[in-house]
């Protein structure tokens, strides 16, 4: 299926956000929003993806 990650079309076999995170080999320190709502990490495996979903992935950075 095709989903959009940061406005870029991505072909994926992932069925949920956790699987997409693994498939894209993202670092652990990211926040993922689906439909403009941040999804808590504890819900990634439960949040199913659908054709055309729009996700925003933000890398978390430490600093001061």
Buried (B, 14 or more C-beta within 10 A) or exposed (E): EEBEBEEEEBEBEBEBBBBBBEEEEBEEEEEBBBEEEEBEBEEBEEBEBEEEBEBBBEEEEEEE
